[in-house]
Amino acid sequence: MNWRHRIALRRPAPSAWRDAWRELIDRARRTVTDGLVVGTSGNLSVRVGDTVLVTPSGVPYDLLGPADLLAVDLTGRPRAGSLAPTSELPMHLAIYRATDATAVVHTHAVHATAVSTLVDELPPIHYMTAALGGPVRVAPYATYGSEDLAAHMLTALQDRTGCLLRNHGTIVYGRSLREAYDNSAQLEWMCRLWLTAAAIPGHTPTLLPPEELTRVAGKLRTYGQH
């Protein structure tokens, strides 16, 4: 069914969908103000049960409101909304089918994208590398929105919760939208840190050994207020 010609569901959306959609819009707008995307690039989604709420294609986030709620099932079939979903829906759905993720954030952050063109893996320059499961891999390039890109991404995400996409950007998933967003911002910061340190002539950045990342991963599991 063509998204641009289907009729939106007229019955009220479940309250859990409405609450998740509100948070999704707020985080999507932050990707612009925080410099993680430009214009309508990048996309976000959240999973509520067997339903995925996802940002639409080509719509500025500041124009989205409650009436624009867009939902699909785990195969991509529409459940609510009349707007076309992001072209990167295959990546989002691939993550939900393969992991226990409840949120996915995809950005075109400039420093992370720059790093994706230089190396096959972001070197472990900071201990927050452990928050993403270890050194962040770079998925090989494939055309945006393609099943090939989704497949490359899943390979790069093995035992990780985030990866870089060659000549494209980042994708990070989490147990909540806040976690996915915060780790996306952290990944961009680490890429900027590595680029800055690596640019100093005559010096090579020191890197953290695997055993330290394992130690930090254990500490992060009990970090913060509970």
C-alpha positions in Angstrom: 0.0 0.0 0.0 1.3 3.4 -0.9 2.0 5.4 2.2 1.1 8.7 0.6 -2.4 7.5 -0.4 -3.4 5.4 2.6 -5.9 6.8 5.2 -4.6 7.3 8.7 -6.3 5.3 11.4 -9.1 7.2 12.9 -9.4 5.5 16.3 -7.3 7.2 19.0 -3.8 5.8 19.4 -3.0 3.9 22.6 -1.7 6.2 25.4 1.6 4.3 25.4 2.1 5.2 21.7 1.2 8.9 22.3 3.7 9.2 25.2 6.4 7.5 23.2 5.7 9.7 20.2 6.0 12.8 22.3 9.4 11.8 23.6 10.5 10.7 20.1 9.7 14.2 18.7 11.5 15.9 21.6 14.7 13.8 21.0 14.5 14.2 17.2 14.5 18.0 17.7 17.5 17.7 20.0 19.5 16.0 17.2 19.3 19.2 15.3 20.0 21.6 18.2 22.9 19.4 19.4 24.4 19.3 15.9 24.0 15.6 15.3 22.0 16.1 12.1 21.4 18.8 9.5 18.0 19.5 8.1 16.0 16.3 7.9 18.9 13.9 7.9 19.0 11.2 10.5 16.1 9.4 12.1 14.8 7.9 15.3 12.5 5.2 16.4 11.1 3.5 19.6 9.5 0.1 20.1 6.3 -0.3 22.0 5.5 -4.0 22.2 5.3 -5.3 18.7 4.9 -1.8 17.2 7.7 0.6 16.1 7.1 4.4 16.1 9.4 6.1 13.6 10.2 9.5 12.3 8.8 10.2 8.8 10.9 10.8 5.6 11.8 14.4 4.7 9.8 16.3 7.3 11.5 18.8 9.5 11.3 17.8 13.1 9.9 21.1 14.3 6.9 20.6 12.1 5.9 17.2 13.7 3.1 17.1 16.2 0.8 14.6 17.9 -1.3 14.1 14.8 1.7 13.0 12.8 2.2 9.8 14.9 3.6 7.1 12.5 3.7 3.4 13.4 4.6 0.2 11.7 4.9 -3.4 12.8 8.2 -5.4 12.8 7.8 -6.2 9.2 7.3 -2.6 8.2 3.6 -2.8 7.5 1.8 0.4 8.5 -0.2 0.5 11.7 -1.0 4.2 12.0 -0.2 7.5 10.3 -0.3 8.8 6.7 3.3 10.0 6.3 5.9 7.8 4.6 8.4 6.4 7.1 12.1 7.2 7.0 14.0 5.6 4.1 16.3 4.0 6.8 13.4 1.9 8.2 15.2 -1.4 7.1 18.1 -0.6 9.6 15.7 0.2 12.4 13.6 -3.0 11.9 16.7 -5.1 11.5 17.9 -4.0 15.0 14.6 -4.7 16.6 14.3 -8.1 15.1 17.9 -9.1 16.1 18.2 -7.5 19.6 16.2 -6.5 22.7 16.5 -2.8 21.7 13.6 -0.5 22.5 15.0 2.6 20.8 17.3 3.4 17.8 19.0 6.7 16.9 20.6 7.3 13.5 22.6 10.5 13.0 24.9 12.2 10.4 27.1 13.6 13.0 30.1 15.3 11.3 33.0 14.0 13.4 31.7 10.5 13.5 31.1 10.5 9.7 34.6 11.9 9.2 36.1 9.0 11.3 34.0 6.5 9.2 36.0 7.5 6.1 39.4 7.0 7.8 39.5 3.8 9.8 37.7 0.4 10.1 37.2 0.9 13.8 37.2 3.9 16.2 40.3 3.4 18.4 39.5 3.0 22.2 40.6 6.5 23.1 38.3 6.9 26.0 36.8 4.6 28.6 33.2 5.4 27.5 34.0 3.1 24.6 32.9 0.4 27.0 29.3 1.9 27.1 28.9 0.7 23.4 30.3 -2.7 24.1 33.9 -2.1 23.0 35.8 -0.4 20.1 33.2 0.9 17.6 33.3 -0.8 14.2 32.7 0.8 10.8 30.1 -0.9 8.6 31.1 -1.0 4.9 29.4 1.5 2.7 26.1 0.7 1.0 23.4 2.9 -0.5 21.2 4.5 2.1 17.9 2.7 2.7 19.1 -0.6 1.3 18.9 -4.1 2.7 22.7 -4.3 2.1 23.3 -1.4 4.4 21.1 -3.0 7.1 23.1 -6.3 6.7 26.5 -4.6 7.0 25.2 -2.7 10.0 24.1 -5.9 11.8 27.6 -7.4 11.3 29.3 -4.3 12.7 26.9 -4.4 15.7 27.7 -7.9 16.9 28.4 -7.6 20.6 28.0 -3.8 20.3 25.2 -1.3 20.7 26.5 1.2 18.2 28.5 1.4 15.0 29.7 3.9 12.4 28.4 3.7 8.8 31.1 4.3 6.2 30.7 7.7 4.5 27.3 8.0 6.2 27.0 8.5 9.9 26.2 6.6 13.1 23.5 4.2 14.5 23.1 3.4 18.2 20.4 1.4 20.0 19.5 1.2 23.6 17.1 0.0 26.3 15.5 3.5 26.2 15.4 6.4 23.9 17.4 8.5 26.4 20.1 5.8 26.5 20.3 5.5 22.7 20.4 9.3 22.3 23.0 9.9 25.1 25.3 7.1 23.6 24.9 8.6 20.2 26.1 12.0 21.5 28.9 10.2 23.4 30.0 8.5 20.2 30.2 11.8 18.3 32.3 13.2 21.2 34.7 10.3 21.2 35.1 10.7 17.4 35.9 14.4 17.8 38.3 13.6 20.6 40.2 11.0 18.5 40.4 13.3 15.5 41.7 16.2 17.6 44.4 14.0 19.3 45.4 12.3 16.1 45.9 15.6 14.3 48.8 16.7 16.5 52.0 16.3 14.4 54.6 14.0 16.0 52.3 12.5 18.5 50.2 9.3 18.6 47.1 9.1 20.9 47.4 6.6 23.8 44.7 3.9 23.7 43.0 1.9 26.4 43.7 -1.9 26.6 40.9 -4.4 26.4 41.2 -5.3 30.1 40.5 -1.7 31.1 37.4 -1.6 28.9 36.2 -4.8 30.5 36.8 -3.3 34.0 34.9 -0.1 33.0 32.0 -2.0 31.5 31.5 -3.7 34.9 31.6 -0.3 36.7 29.1 1.2 34.3 26.5 -1.5 35.1 26.2 0.0 38.6 26.8 3.6 37.7 24.4 6.4 38.6 21.3 6.5 40.8 19.0 3.5 41.1 
